[in-house]
Amino acid sequence: MDLREAQDLIAKLYLQRDRGRGVFATFTWFVEEVGELAEAILGGDKSSMEEEIADVLAWLLSIANLVDVDVEKAFKKKYVKSN
């Protein structure tokens, strides 16, 4: 699965709920997940780190959907330099 497919999946599963919650509340949930990731990293639990990284990515994709940003396109624009 690439980023575009992941973003589409998150939109299919959660976009309606995310729209109802709004971008600022959705961002708050994202920040909470980042905190949980920090705790998992500090605790050294690989399984928890994997789970929290997945959660952080999902919430980031939710935010991107709400603000109409294609994450894969934005990432390539920022980090993939053409020769």
PyMOL Python script that loads the backbone (N, CA, C, O; Angstrom):
from pymol import cmd

cmd.read_pdbstr("""\
ATOM      1  N   MET A   1       0.853  -1.173   0.000  1.00  0.00           N
ATOM      2  CA  MET A   1       0.000   0.000   0.000  1.00  0.00           C
ATOM      3  C   MET A   1       0.901   1.241   0.000  1.00  0.00           C
ATOM      4  O   MET A   1       1.848   1.327   0.782  1.00  0.00           O
ATOM      5  N   ASP A   2       0.603   2.186  -0.873  1.00  0.00           N
ATOM      6  CA  ASP A   2       1.361   3.437  -0.884  1.00  0.00           C
ATOM      7  C   ASP A   2       0.600   4.505  -0.090  1.00  0.00           C
ATOM      8  O   ASP A   2      -0.506   4.266   0.393  1.00  0.00           O
ATOM      9  N   LEU A   3       1.205   5.669   0.032  1.00  0.00           N
ATOM     10  CA  LEU A   3       0.576   6.738   0.821  1.00  0.00           C
ATOM     11  C   LEU A   3      -0.784   7.147   0.277  1.00  0.00           C
ATOM     12  O   LEU A   3      -1.713   7.400   1.043  1.00  0.00           O
ATOM     13  N   ARG A   4      -0.901   7.211  -1.037  1.00  0.00           N
ATOM     14  CA  ARG A   4      -2.180   7.596  -1.644  1.00  0.00           C
ATOM     15  C   ARG A   4      -3.274   6.606  -1.264  1.00  0.00           C
ATOM     16  O   ARG A   4      -4.384   7.004  -0.911  1.00  0.00           O
ATOM     17  N   GLU A   5      -2.959   5.319  -1.335  1.00  0.00           N
ATOM     18  CA  GLU A   5      -3.942   4.293  -0.968  1.00  0.00           C
ATOM     19  C   GLU A   5      -4.287   4.380   0.518  1.00  0.00           C
ATOM     20  O   GLU A   5      -5.446   4.219   0.901  1.00  0.00           O
ATOM     21  N   ALA A   6      -3.282   4.636   1.347  1.00  0.00           N
ATOM     22  CA  ALA A   6      -3.535   4.772   2.785  1.00  0.00           C
ATOM     23  C   ALA A   6      -4.432   5.976   3.060  1.00  0.00           C
ATOM     24  O   ALA A   6      -5.364   5.892   3.860  1.00  0.00           O
ATOM     25  N   GLN A   7      -4.150   7.090   2.396  1.00  0.00           N
ATOM     26  CA  GLN A   7      -4.971   8.287   2.596  1.00  0.00           C
ATOM     27  C   GLN A   7      -6.393   8.043   2.128  1.00  0.00           C
ATOM     28  O   GLN A   7      -7.341   8.478   2.782  1.00  0.00           O
ATOM     29  N   ASP A   8      -6.556   7.361   1.019  1.00  0.00           N
ATOM     30  CA  ASP A   8      -7.897   7.032   0.526  1.00  0.00           C
ATOM     31  C   ASP A   8      -8.643   6.113   1.502  1.00  0.00           C
ATOM     32  O   ASP A   8      -9.840   6.286   1.732  1.00  0.00           O
ATOM     33  N   LEU A   9      -7.932   5.144   2.068  1.00  0.00           N
ATOM     34  CA  LEU A   9      -8.554   4.231   3.030  1.00  0.00           C
ATOM     35  C   LEU A   9      -9.040   4.996   4.264  1.00  0.00           C
ATOM     36  O   LEU A   9     -10.160   4.783   4.728  1.00  0.00           O
ATOM     37  N   ILE A  10      -8.203   5.879   4.788  1.00  0.00           N
ATOM     38  CA  ILE A  10      -8.595   6.664   5.959  1.00  0.00           C
ATOM     39  C   ILE A  10      -9.786   7.562   5.627  1.00  0.00           C
ATOM     40  O   ILE A  10     -10.675   7.743   6.459  1.00  0.00           O
ATOM     41  N   ALA A  11      -9.808   8.120   4.427  1.00  0.00           N
ATOM     42  CA  ALA A  11     -10.962   8.937   4.016  1.00  0.00           C
ATOM     43  C   ALA A  11     -12.234   8.091   3.977  1.00  0.00           C
ATOM     44  O   ALA A  11     -13.287   8.504   4.462  1.00  0.00           O
ATOM     45  N   LYS A  12     -12.116   6.915   3.399  1.00  0.00           N
ATOM     46  CA  LYS A  12     -13.281   6.027   3.291  1.00  0.00           C
ATOM     47  C   LYS A  12     -13.808   5.651   4.678  1.00  0.00           C
ATOM     48  O   LYS A  12     -15.018   5.626   4.905  1.00  0.00           O
ATOM     49  N   LEU A  13     -12.898   5.364   5.591  1.00  0.00           N
ATOM     50  CA  LEU A  13     -13.302   4.912   6.921  1.00  0.00           C
ATOM     51  C   LEU A  13     -13.741   6.037   7.845  1.00  0.00           C
ATOM     52  O   LEU A  13     -14.658   5.852   8.645  1.00  0.00           O
ATOM     53  N   TYR A  14     -13.094   7.222   7.748  1.00  0.00           N
ATOM     54  CA  TYR A  14     -13.267   8.227   8.798  1.00  0.00           C
ATOM     55  C   TYR A  14     -13.607   9.642   8.354  1.00  0.00           C
ATOM     56  O   TYR A  14     -13.863  10.488   9.211  1.00  0.00           O
ATOM     57  N   LEU A  15     -13.621   9.941   7.063  1.00  0.00           N
ATOM     58  CA  LEU A  15     -13.783  11.329   6.641  1.00  0.00           C
ATOM     59  C   LEU A  15     -15.082  11.953   7.146  1.00  0.00           C
ATOM     60  O   LEU A  15     -15.080  13.099   7.595  1.00  0.00           O
ATOM     61  N   GLN A  16     -16.162  11.232   7.081  1.00  0.00           N
ATOM     62  CA  GLN A  16     -17.434  11.799   7.545  1.00  0.00           C
ATOM     63  C   GLN A  16     -17.361  12.154   9.031  1.00  0.00           C
ATOM     64  O   GLN A  16     -17.790  13.233   9.437  1.00  0.00           O
ATOM     65  N   ARG A  17     -16.821  11.251   9.830  1.00  0.00           N
ATOM     66  CA  ARG A  17     -16.677  11.497  11.271  1.00  0.00           C
ATOM     67  C   ARG A  17     -15.708  12.656  11.515  1.00  0.00           C
ATOM     68  O   ARG A  17     -15.962  13.517  12.358  1.00  0.00           O
ATOM     69  N   ASP A  18     -14.591  12.674  10.769  1.00  0.00           N
ATOM     70  CA  ASP A  18     -13.604  13.741  10.940  1.00  0.00           C
ATOM     71  C   ASP A  18     -14.197  15.108  10.582  1.00  0.00           C
ATOM     72  O   ASP A  18     -13.933  16.097  11.265  1.00  0.00           O
ATOM     73  N   ARG A  19     -14.987  15.162   9.526  1.00  0.00           N
ATOM     74  CA  ARG A  19     -15.634  16.432   9.154  1.00  0.00           C
ATOM     75  C   ARG A  19     -16.556  16.915  10.263  1.00  0.00           C
ATOM     76  O   ARG A  19     -16.605  18.107  10.568  1.00  0.00           O
ATOM     77  N   GLY A  20     -17.279  15.992  10.858  1.00  0.00           N
ATOM     78  CA  GLY A  20     -18.173  16.355  11.951  1.00  0.00           C
ATOM     79  C   GLY A  20     -17.421  16.876  13.166  1.00  0.00           C
ATOM     80  O   GLY A  20     -17.895  17.772  13.864  1.00  0.00           O
ATOM     81  N   ARG A  21     -16.249  16.312  13.413  1.00  0.00           N
ATOM     82  CA  ARG A  21     -15.422  16.716  14.546  1.00  0.00           C
ATOM     83  C   ARG A  21     -14.725  18.037  14.259  1.00  0.00           C
ATOM     84  O   ARG A  21     -14.568  18.866  15.155  1.00  0.00           O
ATOM     85  N   GLY A  22     -14.308  18.234  13.014  1.00  0.00           N
ATOM     86  CA  GLY A  22     -13.614  19.451  12.614  1.00  0.00           C
ATOM     87  C   GLY A  22     -12.103  19.293  12.674  1.00  0.00           C
ATOM     88  O   GLY A  22     -11.575  18.394  13.326  1.00  0.00           O
ATOM     89  N   VAL A  23     -11.429  20.189  11.978  1.00  0.00           N
ATOM     90  CA  VAL A  23      -9.981  20.078  11.834  1.00  0.00           C
ATOM     91  C   VAL A  23      -9.252  20.313  13.162  1.00  0.00           C
ATOM     92  O   VAL A  23      -8.272  19.621  13.439  1.00  0.00           O
ATOM     93  N   PHE A  24      -9.688  21.249  13.976  1.00  0.00           N
ATOM     94  CA  PHE A  24      -8.961  21.545  15.208  1.00  0.00           C
ATOM     95  C   PHE A  24      -9.103  20.417  16.223  1.00  0.00           C
ATOM     96  O   PHE A  24      -8.129  20.071  16.893  1.00  0.00           O
ATOM     97  N   ALA A  25     -10.281  19.841  16.350  1.00  0.00           N
ATOM     98  CA  ALA A  25     -10.461  18.704  17.255  1.00  0.00           C
ATOM     99  C   ALA A  25      -9.714  17.479  16.735  1.00  0.00           C
ATOM    100  O   ALA A  25      -9.150  16.714  17.517  1.00  0.00           O
ATOM    101  N   THR A  26      -9.710  17.296  15.435  1.00  0.00           N
ATOM    102  CA  THR A  26      -8.963  16.180  14.847  1.00  0.00           C
ATOM    103  C   THR A  26      -7.470  16.365  15.099  1.00  0.00           C
ATOM    104  O   THR A  26      -6.765  15.401  15.396  1.00  0.00           O
ATOM    105  N   PHE A  27      -6.992  17.595  14.983  1.00  0.00           N
ATOM    106  CA  PHE A  27      -5.590  17.880  15.275  1.00  0.00           C
ATOM    107  C   PHE A  27      -5.262  17.580  16.736  1.00  0.00           C
ATOM    108  O   PHE A  27      -4.167  17.106  17.039  1.00  0.00           O
ATOM    109  N   THR A  28      -6.187  17.848  17.630  1.00  0.00           N
ATOM    110  CA  THR A  28      -5.981  17.542  19.042  1.00  0.00           C
ATOM    111  C   THR A  28      -5.795  16.041  19.257  1.00  0.00           C
ATOM    112  O   THR A  28      -4.934  15.620  20.030  1.00  0.00           O
ATOM    113  N   TRP A  29      -6.604  15.243  18.572  1.00  0.00           N
ATOM    114  CA  TRP A  29      -6.448  13.789  18.649  1.00  0.00           C
ATOM    115  C   TRP A  29      -5.084  13.367  18.108  1.00  0.00           C
ATOM    116  O   TRP A  29      -4.440  12.482  18.672  1.00  0.00           O
ATOM    117  N   PHE A  30      -4.644  13.993  17.026  1.00  0.00           N
ATOM    118  CA  PHE A  30      -3.327  13.709  16.443  1.00  0.00           C
ATOM    119  C   PHE A  30      -2.230  13.975  17.476  1.00  0.00           C
ATOM    120  O   PHE A  30      -1.333  13.151  17.659  1.00  0.00           O
ATOM    121  N   VAL A  31      -2.301  15.108  18.141  1.00  0.00           N
ATOM    122  CA  VAL A  31      -1.292  15.467  19.148  1.00  0.00           C
ATOM    123  C   VAL A  31      -1.292  14.457  20.291  1.00  0.00           C
ATOM    124  O   VAL A  31      -0.232  14.092  20.800  1.00  0.00           O
ATOM    125  N   GLU A  32      -2.462  14.012  20.690  1.00  0.00           N
ATOM    126  CA  GLU A  32      -2.551  12.991  21.742  1.00  0.00           C
ATOM    127  C   GLU A  32      -1.828  11.720  21.312  1.00  0.00           C
ATOM    128  O   GLU A  32      -1.107  11.108  22.100  1.00  0.00           O
ATOM    129  N   GLU A  33      -2.026  11.330  20.054  1.00  0.00           N
ATOM    130  CA  GLU A  33      -1.360  10.125  19.538  1.00  0.00           C
ATOM    131  C   GLU A  33       0.157  10.306  19.485  1.00  0.00           C
ATOM    132  O   GLU A  33       0.901   9.357  19.733  1.00  0.00           O
ATOM    133  N   VAL A  34       0.617  11.508  19.166  1.00  0.00           N
ATOM    134  CA  VAL A  34       2.061  11.777  19.183  1.00  0.00           C
ATOM    135  C   VAL A  34       2.593  11.594  20.608  1.00  0.00           C
ATOM    136  O   VAL A  34       3.678  11.046  20.802  1.00  0.00           O
ATOM    137  N   GLY A  35       1.839  12.045  21.585  1.00  0.00           N
ATOM    138  CA  GLY A  35       2.225  11.840  22.982  1.00  0.00           C
ATOM    139  C   GLY A  35       2.300  10.362  23.337  1.00  0.00           C
ATOM    140  O   GLY A  35       3.220   9.935  24.035  1.00  0.00           O
ATOM    141  N   GLU A  36       1.352   9.591  22.866  1.00  0.00           N
ATOM    142  CA  GLU A  36       1.369   8.149  23.116  1.00  0.00           C
ATOM    143  C   GLU A  36       2.568   7.501  22.432  1.00  0.00           C
ATOM    144  O   GLU A  36       3.154   6.562  22.971  1.00  0.00           O
ATOM    145  N   LEU A  37       2.934   7.986  21.265  1.00  0.00           N
ATOM    146  CA  LEU A  37       4.124   7.485  20.578  1.00  0.00           C
ATOM    147  C   LEU A  37       5.376   7.803  21.401  1.00  0.00           C
ATOM    148  O   LEU A  37       6.265   6.962  21.534  1.00  0.00           O
ATOM    149  N   ALA A  38       5.442   8.998  21.944  1.00  0.00           N
ATOM    150  CA  ALA A  38       6.578   9.377  22.787  1.00  0.00           C
ATOM    151  C   ALA A  38       6.699   8.431  23.977  1.00  0.00           C
ATOM    152  O   ALA A  38       7.796   7.985  24.313  1.00  0.00           O
ATOM    153  N   GLU A  39       5.579   8.128  24.607  1.00  0.00           N
ATOM    154  CA  GLU A  39       5.593   7.209  25.741  1.00  0.00           C
ATOM    155  C   GLU A  39       6.078   5.827  25.322  1.00  0.00           C
ATOM    156  O   GLU A  39       6.850   5.197  26.045  1.00  0.00           O
ATOM    157  N   ALA A  40       5.633   5.351  24.162  1.00  0.00           N
ATOM    158  CA  ALA A  40       6.055   4.040  23.672  1.00  0.00           C
ATOM    159  C   ALA A  40       7.556   4.021  23.388  1.00  0.00           C
ATOM    160  O   ALA A  40       8.236   3.040  23.691  1.00  0.00           O
ATOM    161  N   ILE A  41       8.067   5.102  22.809  1.00  0.00           N
ATOM    162  CA  ILE A  41       9.500   5.181  22.526  1.00  0.00           C
ATOM    163  C   ILE A  41      10.287   5.195  23.833  1.00  0.00           C
ATOM    164  O   ILE A  41      11.277   4.476  23.973  1.00  0.00           O
ATOM    165  N   LEU A  42       9.853   6.003  24.777  1.00  0.00           N
ATOM    166  CA  LEU A  42      10.544   6.076  26.071  1.00  0.00           C
ATOM    167  C   LEU A  42      10.486   4.742  26.807  1.00  0.00           C
ATOM    168  O   LEU A  42      11.419   4.388  27.528  1.00  0.00           O
ATOM    169  N   GLY A  43       9.400   4.007  26.629  1.00  0.00           N
ATOM    170  CA  GLY A  43       9.251   2.705  27.271  1.00  0.00           C
ATOM    171  C   GLY A  43       9.994   1.594  26.569  1.00  0.00           C
ATOM    172  O   GLY A  43      10.187   0.516  27.132  1.00  0.00           O
ATOM    173  N   GLY A  44      10.418   1.853  25.329  1.00  0.00           N
ATOM    174  CA  GLY A  44      11.188   0.860  24.589  1.00  0.00           C
ATOM    175  C   GLY A  44      10.408  -0.345  24.112  1.00  0.00           C
ATOM    176  O   GLY A  44      10.994  -1.375  23.780  1.00  0.00           O
ATOM    177  N   ASP A  45       9.090  -0.227  24.074  1.00  0.00           N
ATOM    178  CA  ASP A  45       8.239  -1.349  23.660  1.00  0.00           C
ATOM    179  C   ASP A  45       7.999  -1.286  22.153  1.00  0.00           C
ATOM    180  O   ASP A  45       7.223  -0.461  21.673  1.00  0.00           O
ATOM    181  N   LYS A  46       8.678  -2.170  21.413  1.00  0.00           N
ATOM    182  CA  LYS A  46       8.614  -2.155  19.942  1.00  0.00           C
ATOM    183  C   LYS A  46       7.179  -2.324  19.436  1.00  0.00           C
ATOM    184  O   LYS A  46       6.776  -1.636  18.498  1.00  0.00           O
ATOM    185  N   SER A  47       6.416  -3.211  20.029  1.00  0.00           N
ATOM    186  CA  SER A  47       5.030  -3.435  19.598  1.00  0.00           C
ATOM    187  C   SER A  47       4.190  -2.174  19.777  1.00  0.00           C
ATOM    188  O   SER A  47       3.407  -1.815  18.898  1.00  0.00           O
ATOM    189  N   SER A  48       4.352  -1.507  20.909  1.00  0.00           N
ATOM    190  CA  SER A  48       3.619  -0.262  21.153  1.00  0.00           C
ATOM    191  C   SER A  48       4.063   0.836  20.205  1.00  0.00           C
ATOM    192  O   SER A  48       3.242   1.624  19.734  1.00  0.00           O
ATOM    193  N   MET A  49       5.370   0.895  19.918  1.00  0.00           N
ATOM    194  CA  MET A  49       5.871   1.894  18.965  1.00  0.00           C
ATOM    195  C   MET A  49       5.229   1.704  17.598  1.00  0.00           C
ATOM    196  O   MET A  49       4.798   2.670  16.969  1.00  0.00           O
ATOM    197  N   GLU A  50       5.166   0.461  17.143  1.00  0.00           N
ATOM    198  CA  GLU A  50       4.555   0.180  15.839  1.00  0.00           C
ATOM    199  C   GLU A  50       3.093   0.614  15.818  1.00  0.00           C
ATOM    200  O   GLU A  50       2.636   1.243  14.864  1.00  0.00           O
ATOM    201  N   GLU A  51       2.368   0.274  16.877  1.00  0.00           N
ATOM    202  CA  GLU A  51       0.947   0.625  16.961  1.00  0.00           C
ATOM    203  C   GLU A  51       0.753   2.137  16.972  1.00  0.00           C
ATOM    204  O   GLU A  51      -0.115   2.662  16.275  1.00  0.00           O
ATOM    205  N   GLU A  52       1.558   2.831  17.760  1.00  0.00           N
ATOM    206  CA  GLU A  52       1.409   4.286  17.868  1.00  0.00           C
ATOM    207  C   GLU A  52       1.860   4.997  16.592  1.00  0.00           C
ATOM    208  O   GLU A  52       1.273   6.012  16.218  1.00  0.00           O
ATOM    209  N   ILE A  53       2.884   4.487  15.924  1.00  0.00           N
ATOM    210  CA  ILE A  53       3.283   5.070  14.634  1.00  0.00           C
ATOM    211  C   ILE A  53       2.142   4.941  13.633  1.00  0.00           C
ATOM    212  O   ILE A  53       1.867   5.873  12.877  1.00  0.00           O
ATOM    213  N   ALA A  54       1.479   3.787  13.627  1.00  0.00           N
ATOM    214  CA  ALA A  54       0.327   3.600  12.740  1.00  0.00           C
ATOM    215  C   ALA A  54      -0.788   4.580  13.091  1.00  0.00           C
ATOM    216  O   ALA A  54      -1.418   5.150  12.200  1.00  0.00           O
ATOM    217  N   ASP A  55      -1.033   4.777  14.382  1.00  0.00           N
ATOM    218  CA  ASP A  55      -2.063   5.727  14.808  1.00  0.00           C
ATOM    219  C   ASP A  55      -1.713   7.156  14.396  1.00  0.00           C
ATOM    220  O   ASP A  55      -2.567   7.892  13.901  1.00  0.00           O
ATOM    221  N   VAL A  56      -0.454   7.546  14.603  1.00  0.00           N
ATOM    222  CA  VAL A  56      -0.022   8.897  14.234  1.00  0.00           C
ATOM    223  C   VAL A  56      -0.201   9.106  12.735  1.00  0.00           C
ATOM    224  O   VAL A  56      -0.684  10.154  12.306  1.00  0.00           O
ATOM    225  N   LEU A  57       0.183   8.122  11.945  1.00  0.00           N
ATOM    226  CA  LEU A  57       0.023   8.240  10.496  1.00  0.00           C
ATOM    227  C   LEU A  57      -1.451   8.363  10.118  1.00  0.00           C
ATOM    228  O   LEU A  57      -1.810   9.192   9.282  1.00  0.00           O
ATOM    229  N   ALA A  58      -2.296   7.552  10.724  1.00  0.00           N
ATOM    230  CA  ALA A  58      -3.725   7.597  10.409  1.00  0.00           C
ATOM    231  C   ALA A  58      -4.321   8.965  10.735  1.00  0.00           C
ATOM    232  O   ALA A  58      -5.079   9.515   9.936  1.00  0.00           O
ATOM    233  N   TRP A  59      -3.984   9.516  11.903  1.00  0.00           N
ATOM    234  CA  TRP A  59      -4.513  10.831  12.266  1.00  0.00           C
ATOM    235  C   TRP A  59      -3.941  11.928  11.377  1.00  0.00           C
ATOM    236  O   TRP A  59      -4.647  12.881  11.049  1.00  0.00           O
ATOM    237  N   LEU A  60      -2.668  11.811  10.978  1.00  0.00           N
ATOM    238  CA  LEU A  60      -2.083  12.777  10.051  1.00  0.00           C
ATOM    239  C   LEU A  60      -2.815  12.736   8.712  1.00  0.00           C
ATOM    240  O   LEU A  60      -3.097  13.778   8.121  1.00  0.00           O
ATOM    241  N   LEU A  61      -3.119  11.537   8.241  1.00  0.00           N
ATOM    242  CA  LEU A  61      -3.863  11.401   6.985  1.00  0.00           C
ATOM    243  C   LEU A  61      -5.266  11.975   7.120  1.00  0.00           C
ATOM    244  O   LEU A  61      -5.789  12.551   6.166  1.00  0.00           O
ATOM    245  N   SER A  62      -5.884  11.828   8.289  1.00  0.00           N
ATOM    246  CA  SER A  62      -7.198  12.418   8.523  1.00  0.00           C
ATOM    247  C   SER A  62      -7.139  13.938   8.411  1.00  0.00           C
ATOM    248  O   SER A  62      -8.001  14.558   7.788  1.00  0.00           O
ATOM    249  N   ILE A  63      -6.118  14.528   9.019  1.00  0.00           N
ATOM    250  CA  ILE A  63      -5.952  15.981   8.929  1.00  0.00           C
ATOM    251  C   ILE A  63      -5.741  16.395   7.476  1.00  0.00           C
ATOM    252  O   ILE A  63      -6.343  17.359   7.002  1.00  0.00           O
ATOM    253  N   ALA A  64      -4.892  15.669   6.783  1.00  0.00           N
ATOM    254  CA  ALA A  64      -4.630  15.989   5.374  1.00  0.00           C
ATOM    255  C   ALA A  64      -5.924  15.933   4.560  1.00  0.00           C
ATOM    256  O   ALA A  64      -6.153  16.783   3.700  1.00  0.00           O
ATOM    257  N   ASN A  65      -6.753  14.951   4.824  1.00  0.00           N
ATOM    258  CA  ASN A  65      -8.030  14.860   4.110  1.00  0.00           C
ATOM    259  C   ASN A  65      -8.905  16.072   4.401  1.00  0.00           C
ATOM    260  O   ASN A  65      -9.547  16.612   3.499  1.00  0.00           O
ATOM    261  N   LEU A  66      -8.929  16.494   5.652  1.00  0.00           N
ATOM    262  CA  LEU A  66      -9.771  17.631   6.024  1.00  0.00           C
ATOM    263  C   LEU A  66      -9.313  18.936   5.386  1.00  0.00           C
ATOM    264  O   LEU A  66     -10.135  19.795   5.069  1.00  0.00           O
ATOM    265  N   VAL A  67      -8.013  19.089   5.198  1.00  0.00           N
ATOM    266  CA  VAL A  67      -7.491  20.335   4.624  1.00  0.00           C
ATOM    267  C   VAL A  67      -7.143  20.181   3.145  1.00  0.00           C
ATOM    268  O   VAL A  67      -6.526  21.063   2.547  1.00  0.00           O
ATOM    269  N   ASP A  68      -7.548  19.050   2.564  1.00  0.00           N
ATOM    270  CA  ASP A  68      -7.401  18.784   1.133  1.00  0.00           C
ATOM    271  C   ASP A  68      -5.941  18.846   0.665  1.00  0.00           C
ATOM    272  O   ASP A  68      -5.601  19.545  -0.289  1.00  0.00           O
ATOM    273  N   VAL A  69      -5.093  18.089   1.370  1.00  0.00           N
ATOM    274  CA  VAL A  69      -3.693  17.957   0.981  1.00  0.00           C
ATOM    275  C   VAL A  69      -3.429  16.505   0.627  1.00  0.00           C
ATOM    276  O   VAL A  69      -3.729  15.603   1.409  1.00  0.00           O
ATOM    277  N   ASP A  70      -2.867  16.282  -0.554  1.00  0.00           N
ATOM    278  CA  ASP A  70      -2.436  14.956  -0.981  1.00  0.00           C
ATOM    279  C   ASP A  70      -1.061  14.725  -0.348  1.00  0.00           C
ATOM    280  O   ASP A  70      -0.078  15.347  -0.753  1.00  0.00           O
ATOM    281  N   VAL A  71      -0.991  13.836   0.640  1.00  0.00           N
ATOM    282  CA  VAL A  71       0.229  13.634   1.414  1.00  0.00           C
ATOM    283  C   VAL A  71       1.368  13.122   0.533  1.00  0.00           C
ATOM    284  O   VAL A  71       2.497  13.598   0.643  1.00  0.00           O
ATOM    285  N   GLU A  72       1.087  12.184  -0.313  1.00  0.00           N
ATOM    286  CA  GLU A  72       2.143  11.643  -1.179  1.00  0.00           C
ATOM    287  C   GLU A  72       2.715  12.730  -2.085  1.00  0.00           C
ATOM    288  O   GLU A  72       3.932  12.841  -2.237  1.00  0.00           O
ATOM    289  N   LYS A  73       1.849  13.519  -2.677  1.00  0.00           N
ATOM    290  CA  LYS A  73       2.292  14.611  -3.553  1.00  0.00           C
ATOM    291  C   LYS A  73       3.104  15.639  -2.761  1.00  0.00           C
ATOM    292  O   LYS A  73       4.148  16.096  -3.227  1.00  0.00           O
ATOM    293  N   ALA A  74       2.632  16.001  -1.576  1.00  0.00           N
ATOM    294  CA  ALA A  74       3.335  16.981  -0.749  1.00  0.00           C
ATOM    295  C   ALA A  74       4.705  16.454  -0.324  1.00  0.00           C
ATOM    296  O   ALA A  74       5.686  17.197  -0.317  1.00  0.00           O
ATOM    297  N   PHE A  75       4.768  15.175   0.029  1.00  0.00           N
ATOM    298  CA  PHE A  75       6.036  14.573   0.447  1.00  0.00           C
ATOM    299  C   PHE A  75       7.033  14.572  -0.702  1.00  0.00           C
ATOM    300  O   PHE A  75       8.193  14.944  -0.530  1.00  0.00           O
ATOM    301  N   LYS A  76       6.574  14.152  -1.868  1.00  0.00           N
ATOM    302  CA  LYS A  76       7.463  14.132  -3.037  1.00  0.00           C
ATOM    303  C   LYS A  76       7.945  15.530  -3.389  1.00  0.00           C
ATOM    304  O   LYS A  76       9.115  15.723  -3.719  1.00  0.00           O
ATOM    305  N   LYS A  77       7.054  16.496  -3.320  1.00  0.00           N
ATOM    306  CA  LYS A  77       7.422  17.874  -3.633  1.00  0.00           C
ATOM    307  C   LYS A  77       8.510  18.370  -2.685  1.00  0.00           C
ATOM    308  O   LYS A  77       9.422  19.088  -3.096  1.00  0.00           O
ATOM    309  N   LYS A  78       8.408  17.987  -1.431  1.00  0.00           N
ATOM    310  CA  LYS A  78       9.353  18.462  -0.415  1.00  0.00           C
ATOM    311  C   LYS A  78      10.669  17.673  -0.411  1.00  0.00           C
ATOM    312  O   LYS A  78      11.737  18.259  -0.234  1.00  0.00           O
ATOM    313  N   TYR A  79      10.601  16.351  -0.606  1.00  0.00           N
ATOM    314  CA  TYR A  79      11.764  15.516  -0.357  1.00  0.00           C
ATOM    315  C   TYR A  79      12.359  14.799  -1.563  1.00  0.00           C
ATOM    316  O   TYR A  79      13.495  14.331  -1.490  1.00  0.00           O
ATOM    317  N   VAL A  80      11.638  14.702  -2.650  1.00  0.00           N
ATOM    318  CA  VAL A  80      12.176  14.008  -3.824  1.00  0.00           C
ATOM    319  C   VAL A  80      12.641  15.067  -4.814  1.00  0.00           C
ATOM    320  O   VAL A  80      11.846  15.793  -5.412  1.00  0.00           O
ATOM    321  N   LYS A  81      13.938  15.124  -4.960  1.00  0.00           N
ATOM    322  CA  LYS A  81      14.531  16.113  -5.870  1.00  0.00           C
ATOM    323  C   LYS A  81      14.759  15.462  -7.232  1.00  0.00           C
ATOM    324  O   LYS A  81      15.374  14.401  -7.331  1.00  0.00           O
ATOM    325  N   SER A  82      14.252  16.115  -8.277  1.00  0.00           N
ATOM    326  CA  SER A  82      14.491  15.595  -9.631  1.00  0.00           C
ATOM    327  C   SER A  82      15.864  16.035 -10.099  1.00  0.00           C
ATOM    328  O   SER A  82      16.366  17.088  -9.706  1.00  0.00           O
ATOM    329  N   ASN A  83      16.451  15.225 -10.933  1.00  0.00           N
ATOM    330  CA  ASN A  83      17.801  15.518 -11.432  1.00  0.00           C
ATOM    331  C   ASN A  83      17.783  16.408 -12.644  1.00  0.00           C
ATOM    332  O   ASN A  83      18.840  16.743 -13.180  1.00  0.00           O
TER     333      ASN A  83
END
""", "prot")
cmd.dss("prot")
cmd.show_as("cartoon", "prot")
cmd.util.cbc("prot")
cmd.orient("prot")
